[in-house]
Amino acid sequence: MNIERFHRGDFWRPLVQWLFFAWIVGIGIRFSLFVRHFELGGTAPLVSRPSGVEGFLPIGALVSLKHWLVTGVIDRVHPAALVLLLTFIVMSLLARKSFCSWLCPVGTLSEAVWKLGRRIFGRTFRIWDWLDLPLRGFKYLLLFFFVKIVFLDMPAMALGGFLQAPYWAISDVKMLHFFFNMSATVLGVIAVLAGLSFFYQNFWCRYLCPYGALLGLFSMVSPVKIRRDLATCIDCGKCSKACPSWLPVHRKQAIASPECTGCLSCSAICPTSALAMAPPLRRDLLAGWRFPLLVAGLFALGVGVGMVSGHWETSLSYDDYQRLIPMARMLGH
């Protein structure tokens, strides 16, 4: 192994990405087995429910966040949804939008698709600048739409009603059914998005993901940024060409853009080590393996705090699931 590469982010990021992706797949398998036990009337083996599945309930997590801010009470039905949302926000405040480029399973798959496209065609394509800017704004419009519905339009009394409703209790099961029983329309949309990602780097992440838009806004105030050492930079422009977010890294002393995901592609390719992810005045603080450790550590800390504080496991009992899961397909129709 090249020892120098061992100390660079481009070694650690794929490792972290695919280990986390494997963990997510494991969660999905465990949860499907958990649901299957109840759908088959208890004849299939029972496995424990993985609370991490609640990371796939972002809209409900927003409702839970507002409920917590208004009442001071954390939802007990799906507490991990709020814990994970808060964890990713804290990660953005302290480690840029690192969830998107290091942990997000959709981001990992999207990156794999565009890299495959680049291998086949020898390049990726770029949307015209005059079209790129308004398209990037679309994910912020989607974010505003969801924030408006939850934080502006939803009265305080409705929050408790939503969080106590059977639909919210079984929303994780509904999500599982969505993935396992996709309509032709949904499959078509996914195919189109995958095709666009094949030609354009991170199409979904760049233009459509409201979750990434939210985390990007928080990341703008992060003290940790890609910083350029003007004394050692040779203005080769390789960093800007390597940036999957198309940021003009070689023209900035520090990157504060909400589009920066902290992927470290720019610093990995820099021939003079003029770029580093760092807080002010300490360019070496997060060098090499330290930034990946910060990302993984913040995630583990958030989950650990949720577990220790008793806000990780659902309050629903075996009898609750025995009653709710068989009627899941009827709820919401």
N, C-alpha and C positions, 0 to 999 in steps of 0.2 A: 504493500500500500504506500502511496505517496504521502509522506508525513506532513508535507506542507498543505496538501489538500485536506488532510484530517483536521486541520485547524481552521478550515474555511466553511462558511455557511452552506455552500453548494454541496458539501458532503453530508452535512447533518439534516438539511431540510427534506430531501427525498426520504431519508430514513424515518424522520419523525412523521412525515405525511403518511407514508404507507403503513407504519405501525399503528397510527391512529385510525387509519381507514380500516385496517384489519380488526381493530377493537370495535369500531362501529358495526362492521359486518357481524361480529360475534354478538353484539347487543341485539341486532336485528334477528338473528337466528334464535337466540334465547327468548326474545319476546314473542316470536311467532310460535315457539313451542309452549310458552306460557298460555297464550291465547287458545292454542289448539286443545289444551287440556280441558278448558271450559266449553269450547264449542262442541267437543265430543262427549260432553256429559260426564267428564271425569275419568273416562276410560283410558286416555293417553297419559303418559307420565307427566307429573307436575314438576316444573323447574321454577326457580325463583324469578320474579319479575325484575329486570334490570332498569333501575331508575333513569339511567342515561338516555333511555328512549325519549324522555321528555324534552331533550334538546331539539326534537323535530316538531315542537309545538310553539313556534315563535310568536304567533298572534295571541295565543292564550297567555304566553309569558308577558306580553305587553299589558294585557288586562290584569294579570296578577301583580305586575309592577305598579300600576296605578292604584290598585286596591291596597297594596302595602303602603304606598306613599300617603294615601288618604286615611287609612284606618290604623296603620302600624301593625297590621296582622298579615302574616304570610299564609297564603293558601296552603291547606294541608292535603288537598287531593293530589295536586301535581306540584309539590314544592321545588323539585329539582329543575323544573322549567324556569322558574325565577332565579334559582341559584346559578344556573348555567348562563342565563342572559346577563346577570350582574357580573359573573366571572369574565365573560367576553368583553364587557364594557370596561372593566378594570384592566384587562389585558391591553385594550386599545389605548387607555390612558397612560399606561406604563411601558408598553412594548409595541406601539404602533398598531396597525390593523393586522397583527400577526395571526389572528385566528384564521383569516382568509387564506393566507399563503402557507401556513404551517399545519392547521388542524382541519379546516373545513373539507368534508368528503366531496362536496360538489366541486370545490375549487381544485382538489386533487385530480378528480376525473376530468375536469375541463382542461387542466394543464396537460394531462396525458394525451387527450384528444388533439390539442393543437400541436403538441410536439410530434405526434404521429403524422399530422398533416405536413409539418415542416420537413420531416424526414422523407416523405414521399415527393413533395414538390420542391424541396430545397429552400423553402422560404415560407414565411407567413405573410398574409396580405394586410393592408392597412386601409381603413375607411377614410375617405376624404376629410380633411380637417374641418371643412364647413359643415359636414354632417356629423362628425364625431362629437363635437361639443353639445349640440342639442340631444343627441342620443344618450350621452353620459348623464344628462340632466333627467332622463326618464326614470332612473332608479330612485332619484330624490323625490320625484313626483309620486312614485309608488309608496315611498316611505311616508311622505306627507299624508297620503290617503289613509294609510293604516293608523298613523299617529292621530290624525284628525278624528277618525271614527272612535278610537279608544279614549284618547285624552280630552277631546273637546266635545264630541257628540254623545258619549256614553255617560249618563248621569251616575252619581255615586251609588244610588240604590240599585242600579242595574248591575253593578260590578258583582255584588254578593249573589244576586240571582243567577248570573252567568256561571260563577264559580261553584255554585251549589247544584247546578242543573245536571241531570244524567248525561247530557251530551258532552259536557266538559269532562265528567268522570270517565267517559269512554272515548274521549277524543284521540287518545293514543291508539286505541284499537281501530277507530275509524281511519286513522292515518295508515295503519298497517293494511287494512282492506283496500285503501286507495292504491298503495304500491303494488299489491298482489292482484288487483282486478282493474287495471287501467283500461279506460275506454279507447276506442280507435282514435278519437280526437286528441286525447292526452298523449297517446303514443306518437301521433303525428307531430304534435307540438314539440315533444322531446326530441324526435328525429330531426326536426328543423333546427332546433337549438344546437344539437350535437353537430349537425352539418355546418352551421355557421361557426361554431367553435373550431371545427376542423380547419377552416381557412383563416379565421381571425382569432388572435390570442384572447382567451378568457372572455368570449363574447357575453356570456350570461353575467359574469362578475362585473364586467366593465359597464354594461349598459342596463341591466335589468334587476340586479339583486338588491332589494331594499334593506336586507340585513347588513350587507356590506356597506351600504350608504350610511346606515346608522352608526356602525362602528368607525367608519371613516371620519365622520363629524367629530366623534369623541377623540379620535387619534390626532386631530389637528392641534390639540393643546398638550400633547405628550411632550415631555422634555427630551425624550429619546428620539433622535432623528438620524438619518443618513447625513453625515457631515463631510465636507470636502476640505482637505488641507491644501490651501492655495500654494504653499511653498513647494510641495512635492508633485502636485498635479501637472501633467504635461499637455493637457487639453487635447487628448487623442479622441475623445468622444465615444470611446468604447462603452462606457457606462450607460450613456443614453440609449445606445443601440441595443444593449442587453436588457434594459428595463422593460418588463412586460406591460407596464402601465404607460409607457411612452413618455416618461417625464424627462425634462431637459436637465438631467443630473449634472452634466459637465458645465452648465452655466449657473448653477446655484451653489451657494456656500452651505446651505442646509435645506433639506427637503421637508416641507411642512404640509404638502399636498394631502388631502384626504384620499387620494388615489394610491398613495404609497402603501404597500402591504408588508413592508419589512422583509421581503423575500431574500435580500442580500445578493441578488444577481449582479448588481452594479459593483459592489465591493469585491465580489469574487473574481470579476474579470479585470479589475483595475491592475495595470502592470506595475504601478509604483506604490500600491497600498495607500493611495491618497484618500480613499473613502472608508468610512467606518460608521457603523451604527453605534451611536454614543450619546450620552447626556452632555450638557455644556461643560467644557474645560477638561473632560476626561475621555479622550479619543480611544484609549486602550481598555476602558472599563468593561466593555461588552464584546471584546474581540474574540474571534475564533469560536470556541464551543460555548462561550458564556451567554451569548444572546439566545441560542437554542435552549440552554438551561433555564434562562429567565422565562421564556415562553412556556416551557413544560412545567416549570415550577409554579408559575402563576395559575395555570390551569389546575394543577394538583392541589394547590393551596385553596382555590375557590371550592373545589369539590370536597376537600377535606373539611373546610369550615362548615359547609352544608351538612356533611355527615355528623360531625361532632356536635353541632348545634341542634340536631334533630330535625333538620329541614331538607331531608333528602328522600327518605322513603315515604310512599303514599300512606294516607290514613285509611284507604279502602281495605276492607277485610276480604278473606276468602269468600265469605257469603255474599258480599257486595258484588264481586266479580262473577260469582256463580249466577247471580240474578241479572247483571247488566250485560255481560258479553253475549249471551244468546240473543239479546234484543238489539245488539249494536247496529246491525244492518238496517233496522227499521228507524232508528233515531236519526233525525235530520232530514228525513224524506217527507 
